């Protein structure tokens, strides 16, 4: 079918057509009982015809054709090896006397197709050795395999994509900014070390969510967070009214120094974990249920009133809990100053609060030191910052009035 369609297109748009002798040989092979070599030959025939057709369209005439539309002439051809699942295709790319030509069927400096590149890059991210990547490529039908230098060259594009993504300008205001971090193992030379990965997710006034940036550092200290946030500001981050994060001291200091004027919401889930650490195990469920009622109130005044009531009641049995609740009151209830429709989305960075935000858990095995974000729905931005390869940005809609 693909041969027939390509043949018709070639005749309709250009006097060029698939070589009849080659088609006859291919047909004879199919009648004799085609195998993978026949499929490879068919792919090579179609690919070469498409390349020649595109070249003729750019030149304005086919080979040896006289046409007033001609703008240049051919000047030989260069060999090109394209590896596919059906095998290696030997193609010829026409050279021009004036200008340059590269077929859209191929991409510059790409030796294998897009799907196979994704396989190689993801294997690299997961820390698969180059020898195993070579075995994987051969198993996919690429007899030539892939060398260590080829893997490195392919994955250099991954680094470029990350650099382009994390350095892009931020042109619109983001009222809500979620900040989080995690630690994962990464290859650094011959060693496997622990790295801090930080991520910033912003929400615009219309409800669109975007991963604004991420970075990898040796530790999650104040200097690292400050440099990260200053980088976001330098790229154009503006309009931040609420920052949602945990209570890491270095992060809090950085937020106060860089995002001046923004309110801070302490992550409800992180706070609950810290608080329950001061409660006997047998009483933790009761205490947690009582505190959850603070976040189930209909308005700001009711939230404050319920917190005061719960703190007083729990304080009779657990003085440390009352002390912690009252000390953190302003931080854990900052969400109440914003539209009530947004509360469930902005009082935590943790995905477990909002079932709609569940995303694939990152494999915390040995990973390369250049993670790529993957985001789905919002809900505070992903707590797990080790995210993979595609879907660098995702959008969502919520009730108007985020600003």
ROFIGU-348039 format. One line per 5 residues: number of its first residue (from 1); their letters; for each residue x, y, z of C-alpha. Coordinates in pm, 1 decimal. Each point is the difference from the previous one (the first is absolute). Layout:
residues N
NUM	a	X Y Z  ...
//
This chain:
residues 403
1	xxxxx	0.0 0.0 0.0  270.3 248.6 91.1  182.4 -73.3 -326.6  -318.2 58.5 -198.4  -81.1 326.2 172.7
6	xxxxx	351.7 131.6 -42.2  -0.7 -98.8 -366.6  -323.5 190.8 -62.5  123.6 309.5 184.5  321.5 2.1 -197.4
11	xxxxx	-187.3 -12.2 -331.5  -250.0 266.1 103.9  237.1 262.9 133.4  314.0 -62.5 -199.3  100.2 -182.9 -318.9
16	xxxxx	233.1 -206.9 218.1  -127.9 -343.4 102.1  125.4 -308.4 174.5  246.8 -195.7 -209.1  -201.4 -265.3 -188.8
21	xxxxx	289.8 -245.4 -18.1  48.7 22.0 374.6  -372.5 -49.2 52.7  3.2 -306.0 -222.2  288.0 -151.1 195.2
26	xxxxx	-178.3 72.1 325.7  -323.1 -156.3 -130.6  186.9 -314.5 -106.4  152.9 -25.8 347.6  -340.6 36.6 162.6
31	xxxxx	-145.0 -274.4 -222.2  287.9 -224.6 101.0  -85.1 48.3 368.0  101.5 335.7 141.1  196.8 38.5 321.9
36	xxxxx	159.7 285.1 194.1  246.6 67.9 -283.8  -289.3 59.2 -238.6  -159.5 239.5 247.6  331.4 180.4 36.0
41	xxxxx	36.6 23.9 -379.2  -353.4 137.8 -27.4  66.2 261.5 266.6  322.7 100.6 -173.6  -180.6 32.8 -332.6
46	xxxxx	-274.7 217.9 145.9  239.4 212.5 206.1  225.1 67.1 -299.6  -300.0 91.7 -216.5  -122.2 247.2 261.3
51	xxxxx	346.9 155.3 28.6  28.8 37.7 -378.6  -350.1 144.1 -21.5  70.0 260.7 267.3  328.9 91.2 -167.5
56	xxxxx	-178.0 48.2 -332.0  -257.5 226.2 164.9  271.6 214.8 155.5  199.4 18.5 -325.0  -309.9 65.7 -208.2
61	xxxxx	65.1 -284.0 -245.7  74.5 -368.8 -14.9  331.1 -147.8 -125.7  75.6 111.1 -357.2  -328.0 190.7 -13.4
66	xxxxx	-14.5 342.1 -158.5  -230.2 230.5 193.0  -29.6 378.1 49.5  -58.0 -74.3 368.7  348.0 -147.9 41.6
71	xxxxx	215.4 199.4 246.7  311.7 -217.5 14.4  146.9 -333.0 -112.1  102.8 -322.6 166.5  364.1 -51.3 76.8
76	xxxxx	34.3 -367.0 82.7  -119.2 -162.4 322.1  132.0 -108.0 336.0  -57.2 -334.1 164.7  -216.2 -19.6 310.7
81	xxxxx	-60.6 -302.5 222.4  -337.6 -1.3 174.0  -51.4 -273.2 258.7  -356.7 -118.9 58.3  -169.0 -295.6 164.0
86	xxxxx	-7.4 -169.5 -339.3  374.1 40.7 -45.0  249.4 252.6 -135.5  -110.3 203.6 -302.7  265.0 129.8 -239.4
91	xxxxx	-127.3 330.7 -135.0  138.6 267.1 -230.2  -62.1 366.1 77.7  30.6 230.7 -304.9  248.8 286.6 27.7
96	xxxxx	-72.6 335.6 -163.4  227.4 239.3 -184.1  -159.4 291.1 183.5  -157.7 -16.3 341.9  -43.3 -310.8 210.7
101	xxxxx	-248.4 -282.9 22.8  -85.5 -237.4 282.1  -314.2 -214.6 -23.2  -272.2 47.0 259.2  -22.2 -379.4 15.0
106	xxxxx	325.9 12.8 193.0  127.0 237.2 266.5  350.2 150.3 -5.3  260.2 -217.9 169.4  -261.3 -260.1 94.0
111	xxxxx	101.7 -357.7 -72.5  -304.5 -184.1 127.3  -370.7 77.3 8.1  -175.0 209.9 262.6  -148.5 -291.0 196.7
116	xxxxx	336.6 -170.1 30.3  159.4 324.3 118.6  -257.4 15.1 277.5  90.2 -355.8 101.1  371.6 79.9 9.5
121	xxxxx	-47.1 324.3 197.6  -233.1 -155.9 255.0  241.3 -289.7 47.5  276.2 254.8 58.0  -210.0 189.1 255.8
126	xxxxx	-64.1 -324.3 188.4  371.8 -68.8 17.2  4.6 -294.6 -241.1  355.2 -76.0 -111.7  99.5 76.2 -359.0
131	xxxxx	65.0 -371.1 -58.1  -358.1 -81.9 100.6  -129.2 286.5 -213.9  187.4 -153.5 -294.0  -160.1 -339.0 72.7
136	xxxxx	-341.5 166.3 17.9  50.3 175.5 -333.1  102.5 -327.4 -165.6  -305.7 -171.9 148.6  -216.1 265.7 -166.1
141	xxxxx	138.2 -105.2 -337.2  286.7 247.0 -52.0  274.6 -239.7 -104.5  267.6 269.1 4.7  -59.4 54.5 372.7
146	xxxxx	100.8 325.4 165.8  330.9 114.1 139.8  78.9 169.7 330.0  79.0 323.4 -179.4  -330.4 -19.9 -187.7
151	xxxxx	-192.7 -38.3 327.8  182.2 300.2 145.3  -70.0 205.5 -313.3  -369.0 -89.9 4.0  -32.6 85.6 367.9
156	xxxxx	176.7 332.1 -51.4  -324.8 101.7 -169.0  -180.6 -85.5 322.8  226.2 242.8 186.5  -73.6 265.4 -263.7
161	xxxxx	-375.9 -51.8 38.4  22.2 35.1 376.8  216.5 313.2 -28.8  -243.9 154.1 -249.1  -298.6 -83.8 221.0
166	xxxxx	149.8 125.6 325.3  132.8 318.0 -162.4  -310.7 105.6 -191.7  -147.5 345.1 79.8  -295.4 20.8 241.1
171	xxxxx	-223.6 259.1 -160.3  -320.7 -18.0 206.9  -72.6 48.2 373.3  -50.4 -306.6 219.9  -197.7 75.2 320.0
176	xxxxx	69.7 -344.4 147.8  348.4 -149.9 18.3  65.0 -352.0 132.0  351.7 -91.9 106.8  116.4 -348.1 88.8
181	xxxxx	306.7 -221.9 -0.2  112.3 -357.1 26.2  325.6 -192.8 12.5  94.9 -266.7 -248.2  303.4 -199.7 -97.4
186	xxxxx	189.8 121.7 -304.1  306.8 -100.1 -195.7  278.9 254.2 34.9  300.2 -135.2 -182.1  72.8 -351.3 129.6
191	xxxxx	-188.0 60.4 327.1  -364.6 -13.2 101.0  -82.9 291.5 230.5  -308.5 155.0 158.9  -125.5 316.3 -172.5
196	xxxxx	-262.8 253.9 98.2  -254.6 67.5 -275.5  -216.2 310.6 42.9  -302.3 90.0 -209.7  -223.0 306.0 -34.4
201	xxxxx	-354.4 -24.7 -133.5  -206.8 310.9 -68.9  -371.9 58.4 -45.6  -126.5 292.7 -205.8  -311.6 202.3 73.6
206	xxxxx	-197.0 -197.0 -261.3  86.3 -329.7 168.0  271.4 -113.3 -240.7  275.3 -193.3 175.9  360.6 -10.3 -117.8
211	xxxxx	325.3 -145.0 121.3  207.4 317.0 11.5  337.6 -144.3 83.5  204.7 -267.9 165.6  359.4 -38.4 102.1
216	xxxxx	240.5 -253.1 146.4  241.1 77.6 281.2  214.4 -162.9 263.2  -233.1 94.4 285.7  -326.8 181.0 70.1
221	xxxxx	155.4 290.9 184.5  -94.9 367.1 11.2  260.5 108.3 -253.0  -121.2 -255.5 -255.0  -364.9 98.5 43.9
226	xxxxx	85.5 371.0 -16.0  190.8 -43.9 -325.9  -285.4 -208.6 -142.1  -265.9 258.8 84.3  214.4 287.6 -125.5
231	xxxxx	32.8 -188.9 -326.9  -379.0 -15.3 -26.9  -26.9 373.2 68.2  268.9 74.2 -257.5  -200.1 -196.3 -258.3
236	xxxxx	-305.0 218.6 68.4  -193.6 -163.2 285.3  -241.5 258.2 140.6  -337.4 41.0 169.0  60.4 -268.0 265.5
241	xxxxx	-252.8 41.7 282.5  29.8 -336.1 176.5  293.1 -240.2 28.9  -76.4 -354.5 111.6  282.8 -215.5 139.2
246	xxxxx	122.8 -191.4 301.9  170.8 172.9 291.9  361.4 -64.6 -99.1  194.5 285.6 160.2  216.9 66.4 -303.8
251	xxxxx	-306.8 13.3 -223.3  -190.5 233.5 234.3  296.8 236.6 11.8  29.7 -1.8 -379.6  -373.0 69.8 -46.6
256	xxxxx	17.5 297.7 237.5  307.1 140.9 -173.7  -103.3 -46.3 -363.5  -382.0 -7.4 -12.8  -60.7 310.1 206.8
261	xxxxx	-369.2 73.2 56.0  -121.9 -355.2 -60.3  -187.9 -189.4 272.5  125.4 -342.9 103.5  -214.8 -310.5 47.9
266	xxxxx	167.1 -278.6 195.5  -80.7 -334.7 -158.6  -283.4 -153.4 199.7  122.8 -357.1 -46.4  358.4 74.2 101.7
271	xxxxx	-129.2 186.9 305.1  -227.0 -290.0 98.7  289.3 -243.7 -18.1  212.4 220.3 224.2  -282.6 46.0 248.8
276	xxxxx	-93.1 -368.6 21.9  361.5 -77.0 81.6  -71.3 155.8 341.5  -307.2 -214.8 65.5  -6.2 -361.3 129.5
281	xxxxx	-76.8 -243.1 -279.3  -329.0 -109.8 155.0  -133.5 357.0 -5.0  126.1 110.1 -340.8  -318.7 -82.2 -193.4
286	xxxxx	-215.2 192.7 246.7  228.4 303.5 -10.6  20.2 -8.0 -380.5  -379.2 -17.6 -32.3  -40.6 298.6 233.3
291	xxxxx	250.5 211.0 -192.5  -162.6 -84.8 -332.7  -314.6 177.9 117.8  194.5 327.9 -9.2  26.3 -32.2 -378.2
296	xxxxx	-366.4 -97.8 -44.3  -138.7 342.3 97.2  -194.5 220.2 -246.9  182.4 331.2 45.6  303.6 172.3 144.8
301	xxxxx	-159.4 95.0 331.0  -125.2 -352.8 57.2  346.9 -141.3 -73.2  158.8 223.4 264.7  -272.1 -76.0 251.9
306	xxxxx	26.9 -376.2 -52.7  379.6 4.7 31.6  -28.0 182.6 332.4  -258.3 -249.7 123.1  194.8 -308.5 -108.2
311	xxxxx	325.1 133.1 143.7  -167.3 58.7 335.5  -159.3 -347.5 11.6  311.4 -189.1 -109.0  216.0 206.3 231.1
316	xxxxx	-163.8 -154.2 306.6  158.0 -335.0 -87.7  281.5 102.3 -235.8  148.6 341.1 94.1  267.7 -30.3 -269.6
321	xxxxx	-269.7 -34.6 -266.6  -177.8 316.6 115.3  326.1 190.2 7.5  89.5 -108.8 -352.3  -347.7 77.4 -137.1
326	xxxxx	-4.8 351.2 142.0  355.0 73.8 -111.5  -79.2 -110.9 -356.9  -351.2 148.9 -21.8  79.5 275.0 -248.9
331	xxxxx	211.4 -232.2 -214.8  -243.6 -292.0 -31.7  -308.4 219.5 -55.7  137.9 243.8 -257.4  -213.8 -175.8 -262.2
336	xxxxx	-315.2 141.4 163.8  76.8 348.2 -139.7  -57.4 -127.4 -353.8  -313.0 -116.5 -187.0  -166.3 -289.7 181.3
341	xxxxx	-26.5 -197.7 -325.1  380.2 -20.2 -8.5  62.7 -109.3 357.0  30.6 -373.9 -64.2  260.1 76.1 -266.4
346	xxxxx	215.4 249.2 184.6  30.6 -119.3 359.4  254.2 -269.8 -81.0  269.4 -106.0 -242.5  -76.6 -366.0 63.0
351	xxxxx	-186.7 -200.6 -263.6  -175.1 -223.5 253.4  -228.2 290.4 101.2  -149.2 19.6 -347.5  -66.0 -338.6 -171.2
356	xxxxx	-16.1 169.4 -340.5  367.7 84.7 19.4  138.2 -351.5 26.0  293.2 -36.6 -237.0  244.0 -284.5 -64.8
361	xxxxx	243.1 -50.2 285.6  356.3 49.7 -110.0  226.4 -299.9 17.0  244.0 105.7 268.9  265.6 -231.3 -133.0
366	xxxxx	315.2 125.6 -162.0  -91.0 284.8 -231.3  206.1 234.2 -210.0  53.5 342.3 151.4  -218.2 177.0 -254.9
371	xxxxx	-367.6 -71.1 76.4  -278.2 123.0 -225.0  -336.5 110.8 136.9  -321.5 -177.7 -69.3  -318.4 154.5 127.9
376	xxxxx	-365.6 -90.3 -24.5  -260.0 177.6 213.0  78.6 258.9 261.1  -67.9 -9.5 369.3  305.1 169.5 138.3
381	xxxxx	247.7 -122.9 -253.3  160.7 -340.4 15.6  162.3 -90.4 333.6  216.9 -246.8 -189.8  237.4 207.7 -204.7
386	xxxxx	171.4 -290.6 -174.8  -212.7 11.2 -312.6  56.3 -144.1 -345.4  57.3 103.2 -356.1  -323.6 123.4 -160.5
391	xxxxx	-302.6 224.0 65.5  208.8 287.9 130.0  -304.2 213.5 51.6  -363.9 -78.6 81.0  -306.1 222.5 22.7
396	xxxxx	-314.7 -13.7 211.8  -305.6 208.7 74.9  -139.4 100.7 335.4  -250.8 259.5 115.2  84.8 355.0 -109.7
401	xxx	141.9 234.6 254.2  339.5 -144.5 81.4  133.6 347.3 3.5
//
